[in-house]
């Protein structure tokens, strides 16, 4: 059994004979888990180390290859060099490595390298720092390789590697993310005057002057890799700001021409963007991932992410060259990735964050669910079967010893990944339920006839009580004014809880939220404000809330939702008496809703009752009335 993050150089030297071997050791101040996001970002590391970019990354071929292997090419000194790249292997945050097998090409004499292997080992020291060992094995193909390898790797790359590692250690020790690093940049003619004008426009739109300043500083001083894919929640964490405030600021900045946004279509397995579009109307229904070799359907809650980049009139970002697209930080949700040969056993000792994970392999059907808790097993053995993984949950410790054992008749690429959606991603499901987005980008809609899953949403329907009688009793003009005021109150309450009004139908409103508790809070606010309004007639709302899977469509040139969840929510509203809220069982049993009910500051009265609904006559629904 080979314990991977303690693998010896001598062991690999036996596997790669007749090679140049280089071993560099660095004693760094930061611990492995702090250094990992910097050093394991191999795309940025290769760029910072002066290595050449891929010559044709978008045309890389996987034909005839398995387990994420790819054919890639670079140019060095004008000579194209092609290779088959083995899958990266890593154990977060202690080790990662890669192997490349170079093709002889049409002129083997000009292909100096036959094989290259890199292994980075991050070992925690007693002082809390890191003893970094960076190993490189390079096998020459011919006499040219014997001349080039000592110069290129042994001298030029050695100096660049040392410089880059020391810089990353300084950033990690001061906890400065790449997004906050300032560089010298040149802006297009007139850009600074436009920035000054747009800065004032954003402040006048009631956005925080400090947040506006931080956004502009990022646009002016951040590097092109950061600006090619700006993530609002990532920036909110760096700026220590509220997520919604940063997202709404960046949406407003897009509306006035400071930023552009795009929709990135992510593979559900590797979660790498495979296509990007500038409009929801251009989102394709089926996308192919050449890395995972799968076709997948776009859906708003898992595979469509909103990201931003500067408007070219403010700062022109060149199309980003790719230096490495399959390193550990390209898929930060993956904690372990290991390639096991037939009959091979391997023990790994990762450092895992608590939460839910899954084990999978391209060659094995199904998946293995794993829960990481402090009380979980310290040691566990996984031996996948040809018919699939074990169909039961397993608990492991955050710092376990995991033994993988491949007794099948073909190699296995084992992947262990967190199930939660990336914390920094703004999904299409989330942003399209935001009132600010719907107000600023009403034209953003799907192609007519397209339907895309948005996962589970909270649907709210409201209606104004006795509005017909109100028009008759106080007259059309005063009644119409009250109805308009009621819409304003509802919109502000919905917006304050992160929801969005989808449409109004007469005096009725349909709104959407991600979380059920947000809908309850929004209705409660609106009910209270309407009852306290100084008007000739008190206003009361009938309201109903349901939670479940929904489908996004385009109706009347606006993004809308339909499905059973919407139909049920619309039918529940008839049970409301006014001044109360009817919620379904799925809303009632939501954990956040239960926590909200249990707060002493919420003197709510709950009444449960059952009923059938039109169109769902064969089912009795458990419903709950919240009396405010």
MARSETI-84027 format. One line per field, with one value per residue (C-alpha): residue number from 1; x, y negated, z negated; residue in one letter. Coordinates in steps of 0.02 Angstrom, whole numbers. Layout:
<nodes>
resi: c(NUM, ...)
c1: c(X, ...)
c2: c(Y, ...)
c3: c(Z, ...)
resn: c(a, ...)
</nodes>
This chain:
<nodes>
resi: c(1, 2, 3, 4, 5, 6, 7, 8, 9, 10, 11, 12, 13, 14, 15, 16, 17, 18, 19, 20, 21, 22, 23, 24, 25, 26, 27, 28, 29, 30, 31, 32, 33, 34, 35, 36, 37, 38, 39, 40, 41, 42, 43, 44, 45, 46, 47, 48, 49, 50, 51, 52, 53, 54, 55, 56, 57, 58, 59, 60, 61, 62, 63, 64, 65, 66, 67, 68, 69, 70, 71, 72, 73, 74, 75, 76, 77, 78, 79, 80, 81, 82, 83, 84, 85, 86, 87, 88, 89, 90, 91, 92, 93, 94, 95, 96, 97, 98, 99, 100, 101, 102, 103, 104, 105, 106, 107, 108, 109, 110, 111, 112, 113, 114, 115, 116, 117, 118, 119, 120, 121, 122, 123, 124, 125, 126, 127, 128, 129, 130, 131, 132, 133, 134, 135, 136, 137, 138, 139, 140, 141, 142, 143, 144, 145, 146, 147, 148, 149, 150, 151, 152, 153, 154, 155, 156, 157, 158, 159, 160, 161, 162, 163, 164, 165, 166, 167, 168, 169, 170, 171, 172, 173, 174, 175, 176, 177, 178, 179, 180, 181, 182, 183, 184, 185, 186, 187, 188, 189, 190, 191, 192, 193, 194, 195, 196, 197, 198, 199, 200, 201, 202, 203, 204, 205, 206, 207, 208, 209, 210, 211, 212, 213, 214, 215, 216, 217, 218, 219, 220, 221, 222, 223, 224, 225, 226, 227, 228, 229, 230, 231, 232, 233, 234, 235, 236, 237, 238, 239, 240, 241, 242, 243, 244, 245, 246, 247, 248, 249, 250, 251, 252, 253, 254, 255, 256, 257, 258, 259, 260, 261, 262, 263, 264, 265, 266, 267, 268, 269, 270, 271, 272, 273, 274, 275, 276, 277, 278, 279, 280, 281, 282, 283, 284, 285, 286, 287, 288, 289, 290, 291, 292, 293, 294, 295, 296, 297, 298, 299, 300, 301, 302, 303, 304, 305, 306, 307, 308, 309, 310, 311, 312, 313, 314, 315, 316, 317, 318, 319, 320, 321, 322, 323, 324, 325, 326, 327, 328, 329, 330, 331, 332, 333, 334, 335, 336, 337, 338, 339, 340, 341, 342, 343, 344, 345, 346, 347, 348, 349, 350, 351, 352, 353, 354, 355, 356, 357, 358, 359, 360, 361, 362, 363, 364, 365, 366, 367, 368, 369, 370, 371, 372, 373, 374, 375, 376, 377, 378, 379, 380, 381, 382, 383, 384, 385, 386, 387, 388, 389, 390, 391, 392, 393, 394, 395, 396, 397, 398, 399, 400, 401, 402, 403, 404, 405, 406, 407, 408, 409, 410, 411, 412, 413, 414, 415, 416, 417, 418, 419, 420, 421, 422, 423, 424, 425, 426, 427, 428, 429, 430, 431, 432, 433, 434, 435, 436, 437, 438, 439, 440, 441, 442, 443, 444, 445, 446, 447, 448, 449, 450, 451, 452, 453, 454, 455, 456, 457, 458, 459, 460, 461, 462, 463, 464, 465, 466, 467, 468, 469, 470, 471, 472, 473, 474, 475, 476, 477, 478, 479, 480, 481, 482, 483, 484, 485, 486, 487, 488, 489, 490, 491, 492, 493, 494, 495, 496, 497, 498, 499, 500, 501, 502, 503, 504, 505, 506, 507, 508, 509, 510, 511, 512, 513, 514, 515, 516, 517, 518, 519, 520, 521, 522, 523, 524, 525, 526, 527, 528, 529, 530, 531, 532, 533, 534, 535, 536, 537, 538, 539, 540, 541, 542, 543, 544, 545, 546, 547, 548, 549, 550, 551, 552, 553, 554, 555, 556, 557, 558, 559, 560, 561, 562, 563, 564, 565, 566, 567, 568, 569, 570, 571, 572, 573, 574, 575, 576, 577, 578, 579, 580, 581, 582, 583, 584, 585, 586, 587, 588, 589, 590, 591, 592, 593, 594, 595, 596, 597, 598, 599, 600, 601, 602, 603, 604, 605, 606, 607, 608, 609, 610, 611, 612, 613, 614, 615, 616, 617, 618, 619, 620, 621, 622, 623, 624, 625, 626, 627, 628)
c1: c(0, 73, 33, 29, 67, 223, 282, 471, 567, 661, 497, 451, 630, 613, 457, 540, 716, 848, 771, 836, 774, 757, 704, 678, 635, 557, 522, 369, 278, 100, 18, -30, -217, -175, -48, -154, -269, -114, 5, -131, -197, -87, -157, -99, 61, 116, 82, 174, 320, 343, 286, 206, 18, -73, -67, -238, -328, -501, -464, -393, -449, -507, -544, -489, -435, -511, -516, -500, -340, -318, -205, -129, 0, 117, 249, 425, 549, 426, 421, 251, 261, 114, 77, -55, -90, -130, -263, -202, -196, -210, -249, -306, -209, -51, -5, -37, 49, 37, 120, 138, 185, 253, 222, 372, 291, 334, 515, 567, 734, 643, 543, 666, 560, 484, 405, 378, 315, 285, 245, 216, 214, 156, 206, 154, 297, 296, 301, 139, 220, 248, 396, 363, 451, 433, 492, 515, 567, 604, 650, 743, 698, 865, 1027, 928, 831, 994, 1046, 880, 814, 959, 945, 756, 705, 863, 904, 768, 616, 706, 729, 550, 477, 571, 517, 335, 327, 399, 273, 129, 189, 185, 7, -51, 28, -58, -217, -219, -320, -267, -421, -352, -177, -144, -45, 5, -118, -155, -334, -412, -417, -552, -583, -537, -660, -796, -754, -771, -940, -1004, -942, -1055, -1200, -1182, -1173, -1326, -1417, -1396, -1251, -1120, -979, -853, -915, -917, -736, -682, -765, -679, -510, -530, -573, -422, -288, -333, -250, -334, -363, -465, -562, -603, -723, -777, -885, -990, -992, -805, -780, -906, -802, -642, -725, -816, -981, -1157, -1175, -1335, -1263, -1114, -1222, -1345, -1201, -1125, -1294, -1317, -1138, -1182, -1339, -1240, -1097, -959, -967, -1031, -1105, -1108, -1192, -1065, -1132, -1046, -1024, -1115, -966, -808, -903, -792, -871, -891, -987, -1026, -1166, -1208, -1395, -1512, -1591, -1429, -1418, -1416, -1517, -1381, -1195, -1048, -903, -750, -657, -790, -851, -1034, -1182, -1286, -1440, -1429, -1525, -1530, -1487, -1337, -1257, -1287, -1180, -1179, -1007, -945, -802, -760, -841, -706, -726, -669, -535, -503, -474, -391, -458, -370, -233, -240, -85, -167, -352, -361, -264, -339, -404, -493, -614, -600, -747, -643, -545, -465, -429, -330, -294, -276, -205, -278, -247, -176, -212, -177, -203, -229, -242, -334, -396, -583, -708, -863, -1010, -1080, -970, -985, -863, -877, -781, -817, -810, -924, -1112, -1188, -1098, -1052, -1119, -1006, -1038, -886, -910, -800, -871, -843, -727, -541, -505, -611, -589, -668, -663, -783, -875, -913, -1100, -1081, -1044, -1121, -1297, -1282, -1213, -1044, -971, -786, -678, -612, -434, -459, -351, -443, -390, -439, -426, -450, -484, -574, -504, -474, -396, -508, -507, -578, -650, -709, -802, -913, -1097, -1137, -1142, -986, -1011, -951, -1066, -1214, -1331, -1460, -1593, -1541, -1515, -1677, -1773, -1691, -1801, -1654, -1610, -1788, -1804, -1639, -1641, -1822, -1767, -1665, -1771, -1759, -1796, -1983, -2026, -1870, -1893, -1755, -1763, -1729, -1729, -1839, -1911, -2031, -2187, -2293, -2466, -2556, -2720, -2801, -2955, -3122, -3045, -3204, -3308, -3174, -3189, -3378, -3375, -3238, -3232, -3117, -2982, -2950, -2963, -2840, -2718, -2728, -2700, -2544, -2481, -2509, -2402, -2262, -2268, -2266, -2122, -2014, -2053, -2013, -1853, -1793, -1801, -1708, -1861, -1935, -2109, -2136, -2302, -2462, -2635, -2763, -2737, -2645, -2457, -2345, -2171, -2025, -1893, -1755, -1795, -1971, -1933, -1894, -2069, -2150, -2049, -2091, -2279, -2273, -2188, -2311, -2463, -2403, -2365, -2531, -2629, -2537, -2557, -2652, -2788, -2975, -2986, -2868, -2794, -2777, -2686, -2733, -2571, -2514, -2340, -2280, -2105, -2049, -1969, -2009, -1976, -1922, -2002, -2028, -2205, -2249, -2063, -2026, -1950, -2089, -2113, -2235, -2264, -2357, -2273, -2342, -2515, -2526, -2470, -2603, -2740, -2689, -2726, -2916, -2900, -2831, -2955, -2851, -2717, -2652, -2536, -2575, -2420, -2399, -2319, -2156, -2143, -2194, -2062, -1919, -1785, -1766, -1955, -1959, -1821, -1920, -2077, -1980, -1915, -1995, -2006, -2130, -2300, -2376, -2528, -2527, -2677, -2663, -2800, -2817, -2899, -2901, -2859, -2937, -2838, -2761, -2920, -2836, -2722, -2760, -2643, -2588, -2599, -2555, -2631, -2517, -2616, -2515)
c2: c(0, -167, -318, -448, -613, -538, -456, -455, -523, -360, -265, -368, -367, -180, -207, -339, -274, -368, -534, -700, -719, -887, -910, -1082, -1109, -1266, -1309, -1421, -1517, -1470, -1301, -1183, -1225, -1411, -1382, -1257, -1380, -1470, -1329, -1210, -1343, -1268, -1377, -1534, -1453, -1400, -1577, -1659, -1539, -1590, -1425, -1432, -1431, -1292, -1320, -1242, -1209, -1228, -1094, -966, -791, -653, -529, -356, -417, -379, -450, -634, -608, -737, -778, -952, -1056, -1202, -1291, -1311, -1411, -1397, -1207, -1124, -995, -878, -761, -655, -724, -599, -648, -758, -667, -755, -740, -907, -998, -892, -833, -848, -784, -763, -658, -696, -575, -671, -618, -593, -703, -706, -754, -659, -749, -912, -832, -841, -765, -592, -597, -728, -703, -831, -797, -935, -884, -1003, -938, -1034, -1080, -1084, -1274, -1278, -1316, -1206, -1105, -1108, -979, -1005, -858, -853, -703, -735, -595, -654, -581, -621, -720, -883, -839, -806, -985, -1075, -995, -1051, -1228, -1249, -1152, -1144, -1330, -1440, -1354, -1326, -1513, -1552, -1416, -1482, -1660, -1609, -1500, -1638, -1763, -1643, -1614, -1802, -1813, -1661, -1719, -1888, -1803, -1910, -1822, -1841, -1950, -2082, -2091, -2257, -2269, -2411, -2424, -2539, -2587, -2635, -2819, -2910, -2763, -2857, -2998, -2869, -2783, -2946, -2980, -2803, -2805, -2951, -2866, -2713, -2818, -2917, -2748, -2723, -2601, -2611, -2732, -2614, -2464, -2568, -2620, -2439, -2382, -2518, -2482, -2298, -2341, -2456, -2356, -2169, -2052, -1986, -1810, -1883, -2004, -1873, -1791, -1906, -1817, -1934, -1821, -1794, -1982, -2005, -1889, -1986, -2154, -2091, -2151, -2082, -1965, -2041, -2217, -2167, -2070, -2213, -2336, -2232, -2213, -2402, -2425, -2312, -2411, -2575, -2502, -2478, -2288, -2151, -1988, -1814, -1649, -1509, -1333, -1218, -1030, -949, -835, -939, -1105, -1187, -1308, -1225, -1365, -1546, -1654, -1838, -1807, -1678, -1667, -1588, -1454, -1286, -1142, -1009, -1036, -917, -908, -838, -818, -706, -643, -670, -766, -861, -971, -1151, -1190, -1352, -1286, -1176, -1217, -1401, -1530, -1719, -1800, -1973, -2055, -2239, -2326, -2340, -2531, -2531, -2397, -2275, -2097, -1988, -1812, -1713, -1594, -1428, -1363, -1220, -1177, -1021, -1061, -1043, -1222, -1207, -1096, -1160, -1053, -895, -846, -686, -624, -464, -350, -168, -33, 142, 228, 71, 18, -157, -243, -431, -550, -709, -854, -871, -1005, -939, -908, -791, -711, -582, -457, -420, -345, -359, -169, -125, -155, -257, -343, -322, -453, -503, -616, -700, -731, -744, -579, -488, -339, -373, -232, -169, -51, -76, 64, 22, 164, 180, 172, 7, -76, -30, -97, -171, -325, -315, -430, -476, -593, -758, -687, -504, -370, -309, -149, -133, 42, 76, 261, 233, 277, 96, -60, -171, -360, -389, -561, -621, -787, -897, -891, -1071, -1193, -1304, -1436, -1577, -1539, -1652, -1529, -1577, -1507, -1632, -1788, -1768, -1771, -1938, -2091, -2201, -2083, -2076, -2266, -2301, -2159, -2126, -2076, -1929, -1778, -1607, -1571, -1549, -1366, -1327, -1253, -1243, -1167, -1290, -1162, -1196, -1371, -1453, -1520, -1655, -1710, -1859, -1946, -2100, -2063, -2136, -2248, -2245, -2309, -2441, -2513, -2522, -2600, -2733, -2763, -2711, -2844, -2823, -2634, -2629, -2735, -2613, -2464, -2548, -2584, -2403, -2349, -2465, -2393, -2215, -2247, -2324, -2183, -2051, -2140, -2157, -1967, -1929, -1883, -1950, -1988, -1887, -1964, -2047, -1987, -2119, -2146, -1980, -1955, -1805, -1813, -1691, -1660, -1533, -1498, -1472, -1571, -1725, -1719, -1708, -1856, -1959, -1929, -1965, -2132, -2178, -2128, -2235, -2388, -2379, -2368, -2519, -2628, -2789, -2763, -2778, -2589, -2461, -2338, -2152, -2022, -1845, -1746, -1568, -1489, -1324, -1254, -1129, -1099, -1223, -1253, -1419, -1477, -1638, -1708, -1880, -1911, -1894, -1753, -1655, -1490, -1347, -1169, -1082, -1189, -1348, -1271, -1213, -1382, -1470, -1354, -1373, -1560, -1529, -1458, -1623, -1731, -1889, -1945, -1767, -1653, -1478, -1368, -1192, -1047, -1068, -1248, -1204, -1067, -1170, -1181, -1370, -1392, -1284, -1389, -1545, -1477, -1432, -1607, -1688, -1854, -1778, -1763, -1666, -1554, -1396, -1294, -1134, -1072, -958, -983, -928, -1047, -1067, -964, -861, -775, -609, -688, -765, -908, -950, -1139, -1263, -1433, -1563, -1695, -1855)
c3: c(0, 54, -57, 80, -3, -79, 83, 102, 250, 262, 288, 439, 505, 524, 627, 737, 774, 875, 828, 768, 591, 502, 323, 249, 66, -7, -188, -181, -318, -273, -315, -172, -175, -154, -15, 80, 173, 238, 281, 344, 464, 599, 739, 651, 584, 759, 823, 678, 701, 883, 960, 1134, 1158, 1248, 1434, 1468, 1302, 1377, 1508, 1387, 1434, 1320, 1458, 1405, 1233, 1063, 888, 938, 1039, 1177, 1323, 1307, 1395, 1362, 1463, 1396, 1498, 1643, 1637, 1603, 1463, 1435, 1292, 1207, 1035, 900, 773, 631, 465, 298, 114, 47, -27, -30, 143, 329, 484, 672, 807, 992, 1131, 1280, 1460, 1576, 1708, 1894, 1855, 1697, 1694, 1651, 1510, 1364, 1223, 1212, 1038, 902, 727, 588, 406, 276, 92, -44, -215, -371, -488, -678, -669, -569, -401, -248, -189, -1, 105, 292, 398, 586, 691, 875, 995, 1152, 1321, 1402, 1385, 1406, 1250, 1157, 1200, 1173, 1013, 899, 965, 976, 822, 719, 732, 809, 734, 568, 544, 596, 484, 332, 366, 390, 235, 126, 195, 164, -14, -47, 21, -77, -241, -224, -159, -2, 136, 317, 346, 227, 302, 392, 553, 670, 814, 959, 1000, 1167, 1214, 1117, 1000, 841, 881, 915, 750, 654, 734, 705, 526, 487, 577, 465, 307, 361, 381, 192, 200, 62, 112, 31, 133, 291, 257, 227, 388, 489, 409, 454, 634, 648, 555, 558, 682, 838, 768, 624, 735, 866, 743, 600, 471, 361, 208, 217, 219, 78, -32, 8, -21, -177, -105, -90, 58, 123, 114, 223, 345, 366, 387, 526, 611, 607, 670, 817, 855, 868, 973, 844, 849, 964, 901, 974, 936, 911, 944, 821, 832, 683, 649, 668, 653, 782, 907, 1076, 1162, 1126, 1196, 1177, 1165, 1091, 1263, 1326, 1192, 1279, 1209, 1226, 1199, 1220, 1097, 1184, 1018, 939, 1109, 1067, 1139, 1012, 1008, 952, 793, 696, 523, 567, 733, 776, 684, 704, 712, 761, 856, 888, 1035, 1172, 1175, 993, 999, 1139, 1080, 1208, 1233, 1100, 1153, 1064, 977, 883, 880, 773, 614, 439, 426, 594, 496, 316, 258, 289, 134, 201, 377, 399, 547, 493, 606, 611, 444, 362, 184, 120, -47, -54, -202, -148, -252, -220, -264, -353, -238, -107, 26, 162, 236, 421, 566, 753, 771, 624, 623, 482, 341, 158, 36, -108, -258, -337, -524, -678, -741, -577, -548, -552, -430, -287, -140, 31, 158, 301, 385, 571, 534, 441, 275, 107, 94, -80, -167, -255, -386, -392, -494, -420, -428, -384, -307, -152, -65, 118, 189, 374, 402, 567, 738, 794, 719, 615, 594, 420, 383, 212, 220, 114, 162, 118, 262, 264, 129, 242, 389, 433, 519, 648, 532, 399, 503, 601, 436, 391, 416, 466, 609, 674, 664, 753, 879, 921, 1097, 1031, 1075, 1154, 1335, 1362, 1336, 1232, 1059, 929, 755, 616, 475, 325, 303, 182, 269, 187, 245, 166, 199, 124, 18, 74, 207, 312, 165, 129, 305, 284, 110, 124, 313, 454, 434, 244, 257, 402, 301, 155, 270, 343, 166, 120, 269, 209, 34, 99, 219, 83, -39, 93, 145, -35, -55, 106, 210, 370, 434, 592, 646, 590, 640, 596, 409, 390, 386, 423, 345, 330, 196, 171, -12, -84, -241, -136, -60, -232, -294, -140, -156, -343, -310, -174, -279, -425, -318, -226, -388, -457, -301, -331, -202, -186, -194, -275, -150, -180, -76, -37, -17, 19, 32, 104, 131, 263, 434, 572, 756, 832, 995, 1091, 1091, 1161, 1189, 1002, 901, 817, 726, 741, 680, 540, 406, 485, 511, 330, 261, 366, 301, 119, 120, 117, -61, -128, -223, -214, -335, -345, -244, -179, -163, -98, -191, -93, -156, -334, -353, -282, -420, -406, -417, -574, -652, -609, -691, -849, -877, -1029, -936, -813, -900, -756, -766, -659, -607, -506, -390, -240, -72, 108, 249, 420, 544, 404, 346, 306, 176, 7, -37, -214, -226, -363, -401, -479, -572, -590)
resn: c(x, x, x, x, x, x, x, x, x, x, x, x, x, x, x, x, x, x, x, x, x, x, x, x, x, x, x, x, x, x, x, x, x, x, x, x, x, x, x, x, x, x, x, x, x, x, x, x, x, x, x, x, x, x, x, x, x, x, x, x, x, x, x, x, x, x, x, x, x, x, x, x, x, x, x, x, x, x, x, x, x, x, x, x, x, x, x, x, x, x, x, x, x, x, x, x, x, x, x, x, x, x, x, x, x, x, x, x, x, x, x, x, x, x, x, x, x, x, x, x, x, x, x, x, x, x, x, x, x, x, x, x, x, x, x, x, x, x, x, x, x, x, x, x, x, x, x, x, x, x, x, x, x, x, x, x, x, x, x, x, x, x, x, x, x, x, x, x, x, x, x, x, x, x, x, x, x, x, x, x, x, x, x, x, x, x, x, x, x, x, x, x, x, x, x, x, x, x, x, x, x, x, x, x, x, x, x, x, x, x, x, x, x, x, x, x, x, x, x, x, x, x, x, x, x, x, x, x, x, x, x, x, x, x, x, x, x, x, x, x, x, x, x, x, x, x, x, x, x, x, x, x, x, x, x, x, x, x, x, x, x, x, x, x, x, x, x, x, x, x, x, x, x, x, x, x, x, x, x, x, x, x, x, x, x, x, x, x, x, x, x, x, x, x, x, x, x, x, x, x, x, x, x, x, x, x, x, x, x, x, x, x, x, x, x, x, x, x, x, x, x, x, x, x, x, x, x, x, x, x, x, x, x, x, x, x, x, x, x, x, x, x, x, x, x, x, x, x, x, x, x, x, x, x, x, x, x, x, x, x, x, x, x, x, x, x, x, x, x, x, x, x, x, x, x, x, x, x, x, x, x, x, x, x, x, x, x, x, x, x, x, x, x, x, x, x, x, x, x, x, x, x, x, x, x, x, x, x, x, x, x, x, x, x, x, x, x, x, x, x, x, x, x, x, x, x, x, x, x, x, x, x, x, x, x, x, x, x, x, x, x, x, x, x, x, x, x, x, x, x, x, x, x, x, x, x, x, x, x, x, x, x, x, x, x, x, x, x, x, x, x, x, x, x, x, x, x, x, x, x, x, x, x, x, x, x, x, x, x, x, x, x, x, x, x, x, x, x, x, x, x, x, x, x, x, x, x, x, x, x, x, x, x, x, x, x, x, x, x, x, x, x, x, x, x, x, x, x, x, x, x, x, x, x, x, x, x, x, x, x, x, x, x, x, x, x, x, x, x, x, x, x, x, x, x, x, x, x, x, x, x, x, x, x, x, x, x, x, x, x, x, x, x, x, x, x, x, x, x, x, x, x, x, x, x, x, x, x, x, x, x, x, x, x, x, x, x, x, x, x, x, x, x, x, x, x, x, x, x, x, x, x, x, x, x, x, x, x, x, x, x, x, x, x, x, x, x, x)
</nodes>
